[in-house]
Amino acid sequence: MRFRDAIIINRPVAEVWAFLQQPNSEAAWHPGVIEEKITSPGGLGVGATGIEVRKIFGRHMEFLWEITQFEPGRRVTTRSAGGPVAWEATYLLEPIENGTSFVLDYRQEATGLWKLLLLGAPIVMRKQAKSDLANLKRVVEAR
């Protein structure tokens, strides 16, 4: 499964990027994220690792991730580091007049039982991504 979605945030790229780099910022705009923590020393950059705790099917589940691309102020790509669902998410920020174009590019492939559990996921995940991006816009613009 792959999808791409975008939103315009009426704040400069530097403000949007600064928000995204704050510890646990994803929990502020992704309702399913309970907590996110970096597990590697040295801050964010290529090779940094972390754990994201999400509530899925009523259970708290941990997902390990690592950063594979990091261009400050422009792009960050994370990918799963193990687990039954392989995913990769890229956030791309581009300056536009009066703000920032924020693009989410997401890919996912499940294996085993998760493949069956996630059969209807593409429709739900696309809808959730639109909601998440609207939340991001609201949270950043309110700062």
Rosetta silent file (secondary structure, phi, psi, omega in degrees, C-alpha in Angstrom):
SEQUENCE: MRFRDAIIINRPVAEVWAFLQQPNSEAAWHPGVIEEKITSPGGLGVGATGIEVRKIFGRHMEFLWEITQFEPGRRVTTRSAGGPVAWEATYLLEPIENGTSFVLDYRQEATGLWKLLLLGAPIVMRKQAKSDLANLKRVVEAR
SCORE:     score description
SCORE:     0.000 S_00000001
   1 L     0.000  139.607  175.593    0.000    0.000    0.000 S_00000001
   2 E  -145.867  140.634  171.003    1.203    3.488   -0.790 S_00000001
   3 E  -148.727  159.936 -179.231   -0.375    6.918   -0.564 S_00000001
   4 E  -136.643  134.267  179.409    0.688   10.514   -0.721 S_00000001
   5 E  -143.243  158.773 -176.841   -1.147   13.478    0.745 S_00000001
   6 E  -144.862  159.144  175.942   -0.368   17.149    1.289 S_00000001
   7 E  -149.811  153.115  175.307   -1.558   20.196    3.169 S_00000001
   8 E   -97.975  126.642  177.517   -0.677   23.887    3.263 S_00000001
   9 E  -110.870  124.749 -174.999    0.387   25.171    6.678 S_00000001
  10 L   -81.744   56.840  175.479    0.279   28.937    7.075 S_00000001
  11 L  -147.442  152.398  178.087    3.619   29.133    8.847 S_00000001
  12 L   -62.515  154.798  178.769    7.194   29.324    7.537 S_00000001
  13 H   -52.077  -42.859 -177.345    9.074   26.082    6.936 S_00000001
  14 H   -58.247  -38.743  178.896   11.400   26.855    9.863 S_00000001
  15 H   -70.261  -41.522  179.457    8.455   26.929   12.310 S_00000001
  16 H   -64.878  -46.361  179.973    6.926   23.715   10.977 S_00000001
  17 H   -60.659  -45.180 -179.477   10.314   21.959   11.042 S_00000001
  18 H   -58.859  -41.325  177.685   11.041   23.190   14.591 S_00000001
  19 H   -62.697  -46.969 -177.231    7.719   21.764   15.767 S_00000001
  20 H   -63.291  -25.294 -178.031    8.341   18.391   14.116 S_00000001
  21 L   -85.283   -7.425  179.084   11.764   18.132   15.796 S_00000001
  22 L   -70.362  141.881  177.168   10.365   18.510   19.314 S_00000001
  23 L   -56.427  134.177  175.925   10.359   15.349   21.418 S_00000001
  24 L    64.047   20.897 -178.899    7.023   13.542   21.240 S_00000001
  25 L   -63.938  -29.997 -178.396    5.547   16.070   18.773 S_00000001
  26 H   -60.234  -33.980 -179.699    3.785   13.319   16.809 S_00000001
  27 H   -63.426  -23.217 -179.585    1.498   12.642   19.779 S_00000001
  28 H   -75.314  -21.379 -177.385    0.179   16.212   19.439 S_00000001
  29 H  -128.606   -8.002  173.079   -1.205   15.630   15.946 S_00000001
  30 L  -108.042  105.447 -177.137   -1.553   11.833   15.569 S_00000001
  31 L   -58.970  -27.976 -179.111   -4.416   10.729   17.846 S_00000001
  32 L   -79.505  -14.196 -178.341   -3.231    7.101   17.824 S_00000001
  33 E   -84.905  122.460  178.611    0.270    7.936   19.045 S_00000001
  34 E   -87.953  -43.665 -175.916    0.562    7.642   22.810 S_00000001
  35 E  -158.654  151.582  174.255    4.278    8.332   23.091 S_00000001
  36 E  -140.619  133.272  179.369    7.397    8.593   20.990 S_00000001
  37 E  -139.977  145.417  176.723   10.949    8.466   22.255 S_00000001
  38 E   -84.344  135.030 -177.106   14.386    8.517   20.729 S_00000001
  39 L  -109.397   -6.544 -179.398   16.498    5.529   21.743 S_00000001
  40 L  -105.703  152.834  177.751   19.816    6.463   20.175 S_00000001
  41 L   -76.249  157.046  170.356   22.322    9.022   21.455 S_00000001
  42 L    95.914    4.507  176.754   23.070   12.221   19.595 S_00000001
  43 L    81.813 -168.253 -175.043   19.681   13.588   18.551 S_00000001
  44 L   -83.297  141.921  178.582   17.888   13.367   15.239 S_00000001
  45 L   165.191  176.464  179.571   19.694   12.526   12.007 S_00000001
  46 L   -58.093  130.401 -179.958   20.342    9.604    9.681 S_00000001
  47 L    95.769  -14.208  177.730   20.687    6.458   11.773 S_00000001
  48 L   -63.883  147.107 -178.636   18.773    7.777   14.792 S_00000001
  49 E  -126.572  160.555  179.234   16.345    5.240   16.242 S_00000001
  50 E  -162.177  178.563  177.418   13.236    5.403   18.353 S_00000001
  51 E  -127.958  133.375  173.968   10.097    3.758   19.650 S_00000001
  52 E  -115.016  128.878  177.436    6.560    4.872   18.935 S_00000001
  53 E  -103.363  123.655 -179.848    3.782    3.623   21.188 S_00000001
  54 E  -123.790  154.807  172.936    0.366    3.477   19.515 S_00000001
  55 E   -99.654  115.102 -178.037   -3.036    2.296   20.606 S_00000001
  56 E  -132.505  129.716 -177.739   -4.222   -0.261   18.050 S_00000001
  57 L    52.470   35.976  177.592   -7.220   -2.547   18.471 S_00000001
  58 L    77.970    3.785 -178.694   -7.430   -1.286   22.066 S_00000001
  59 E  -118.054  147.345  172.970   -3.882   -2.374   22.913 S_00000001
  60 E   -80.799  126.149 -179.311   -0.692   -0.391   23.385 S_00000001
  61 E  -128.534  141.234  179.022    1.844   -1.532   20.808 S_00000001
  62 E  -100.063  137.233  177.186    5.460   -0.469   20.333 S_00000001
  63 E  -125.242  124.609  177.497    6.927    0.161   16.904 S_00000001
  64 E   -86.302  142.210  179.921   10.660    0.588   16.398 S_00000001
  65 E  -140.763  162.624  173.227   11.809    3.077   13.763 S_00000001
  66 E  -142.734  150.968  178.580   14.953    4.576   12.317 S_00000001
  67 E   -87.271  127.826 -179.483   15.680    7.695   10.293 S_00000001
  68 E  -110.180  -20.994  174.541   17.003    6.925    6.807 S_00000001
  69 E  -137.685  139.261  179.843   16.944   10.430    5.289 S_00000001
  70 E  -151.795  105.587  175.839   17.398   13.704    7.096 S_00000001
  71 E  -119.330   98.910 -174.910   17.684   17.059    5.353 S_00000001
  72 L   -48.937  131.513  179.682   17.156   19.734    8.035 S_00000001
  73 L    78.406   -0.754 -175.908   14.292   22.050    7.183 S_00000001
  74 L  -133.771  -48.734 -171.104   13.271   19.985    4.177 S_00000001
  75 E  -152.773  142.454  168.427   12.830   16.219    4.545 S_00000001
  76 E  -141.598  133.339  176.789   12.841   13.374    7.030 S_00000001
  77 E  -122.037  129.160  174.553   12.221    9.721    6.208 S_00000001
  78 E  -119.133  153.627  176.222   11.665    7.078    8.852 S_00000001
  79 E  -139.656  157.462  178.606   11.174    3.367    8.374 S_00000001
  80 E   -66.039  147.999  179.012   10.162    0.498   10.592 S_00000001
  81 L  -120.545   64.367 -178.506   12.972   -1.374   12.266 S_00000001
  82 L   108.674  174.799  179.292   11.383   -4.792   12.654 S_00000001
  83 L    98.692  172.636 -174.131    7.917   -6.006   13.428 S_00000001
  84 L   -79.358  -10.903 -179.373    5.120   -7.515   11.354 S_00000001
  85 E  -123.039  112.862  177.166    4.387   -4.339    9.377 S_00000001
  86 E   -86.775  127.432 -179.184    7.140   -2.832    7.247 S_00000001
  87 E  -141.662  160.390  174.265    6.533    0.873    6.628 S_00000001
  88 E  -144.883  131.899  180.000    8.312    3.994    5.447 S_00000001
  89 E  -129.010  130.992  176.517    7.091    7.560    5.914 S_00000001
  90 E  -118.027  131.845  171.093    8.576   10.692    4.386 S_00000001
  91 E  -107.086  123.607  179.963    7.703   14.232    5.445 S_00000001
  92 E  -119.641  124.675 -179.952    8.655   16.777    2.788 S_00000001
  93 E  -113.094  130.615  178.970    8.463   20.508    3.520 S_00000001
  94 E  -130.257  133.499  176.634    8.602   23.101    0.745 S_00000001
  95 E   -71.199  137.805  173.592    8.388   26.856    1.169 S_00000001
  96 E  -134.529  170.172  178.033    5.484   28.507   -0.621 S_00000001
  97 L   -59.301  127.374  178.819    4.078   32.001   -0.511 S_00000001
  98 L    66.720   22.586  176.972    2.691   32.594    2.999 S_00000001
  99 E   163.468 -148.707 -173.484    3.620   29.193    4.360 S_00000001
 100 E  -135.254  133.985  168.213    4.716   25.613    3.896 S_00000001
 101 E   -89.500  120.852  179.833    3.625   22.782    1.663 S_00000001
 102 E  -111.522  120.534 -178.661    3.779   19.647    3.833 S_00000001
 103 E  -115.164  132.031  172.619    3.721   16.328    1.967 S_00000001
 104 E  -107.601  123.335  174.929    3.325   12.907    3.555 S_00000001
 105 E  -118.377  117.279 -171.855    4.478    9.971    1.438 S_00000001
 106 E  -126.599  135.447  175.433    3.668    6.643    3.116 S_00000001
 107 E  -130.649  144.690 -179.038    4.349    3.018    2.145 S_00000001
 108 E  -149.993  143.299  172.871    3.430   -0.108    4.062 S_00000001
 109 E  -142.586  123.828 -179.469    3.623   -3.863    3.648 S_00000001
 110 E  -101.975  156.587  177.400    2.279   -6.310    6.206 S_00000001
 111 L  -128.795  163.216  175.408    3.127   -9.971    6.612 S_00000001
 112 H    59.019 -140.357 -179.052    1.471  -12.976    8.212 S_00000001
 113 H   -60.569  -33.727  179.763   -1.686  -12.421   10.238 S_00000001
 114 H   -60.640  -31.531  178.571   -1.202   -8.654   10.024 S_00000001
 115 H   -61.217  -41.220  177.832   -1.741   -8.856    6.265 S_00000001
 116 H   -71.351  -42.935 -179.308   -5.244  -10.215    6.912 S_00000001
 117 H   -62.246  -29.334 -174.994   -5.942   -7.811    9.777 S_00000001
 118 L  -102.152   18.918 -179.590   -5.018   -4.838    7.608 S_00000001
 119 L   -56.031  -41.673 -179.990   -7.002   -5.737    4.481 S_00000001
 120 L   -89.668    4.463 -174.309   -9.272   -2.714    4.903 S_00000001
 121 H   -62.177  -38.149 -176.133   -6.465   -0.493    6.136 S_00000001
 122 H   -54.037  -44.136 -179.425   -5.756    1.502    2.946 S_00000001
 123 H   -66.723  -46.437 -179.204   -9.114    3.282    3.027 S_00000001
 124 H   -64.700  -43.007 -176.861   -8.984    3.885    6.769 S_00000001
 125 H   -68.240  -37.373  176.777   -5.340    4.983    6.718 S_00000001
 126 H   -63.954  -42.318  178.073   -5.860    7.479    3.897 S_00000001
 127 H   -64.489  -42.785  179.425   -8.794    8.985    5.774 S_00000001
 128 H   -65.510  -37.761  178.963   -6.764    9.076    8.994 S_00000001
 129 H   -61.675  -42.181  177.031   -3.820   10.702    7.191 S_00000001
 130 H   -60.749  -43.321  178.120   -6.063   13.548    6.006 S_00000001
 131 H   -64.636  -43.293  179.043   -7.299   14.016    9.561 S_00000001
 132 H   -61.398  -43.729  179.749   -3.750   13.867   10.943 S_00000001
 133 H   -64.886  -38.134  175.671   -2.530   16.483    8.467 S_00000001
 134 H   -63.395  -38.784  176.142   -5.449   18.759    9.393 S_00000001
 135 H   -63.731  -43.341  178.468   -4.459   18.291   13.058 S_00000001
 136 H   -58.025  -48.019  179.744   -0.839   19.166   12.221 S_00000001
 137 H   -57.558  -48.051 -178.551   -1.972   22.339   10.471 S_00000001
 138 H   -61.261  -46.546 -176.840   -4.201   23.306   13.406 S_00000001
 139 H   -66.314  -45.639 -178.104   -1.533   22.644   16.048 S_00000001
 140 H   -68.283  -42.586 -178.011    1.300   24.442   14.223 S_00000001
 141 H   -69.553  -22.437  179.248   -0.807   27.432   13.224 S_00000001
 142 L   -80.959  -10.144 -177.329   -2.063   27.836   16.824 S_00000001
 143 L   -77.170    0.000    0.000    1.477   28.235   18.161 S_00000001
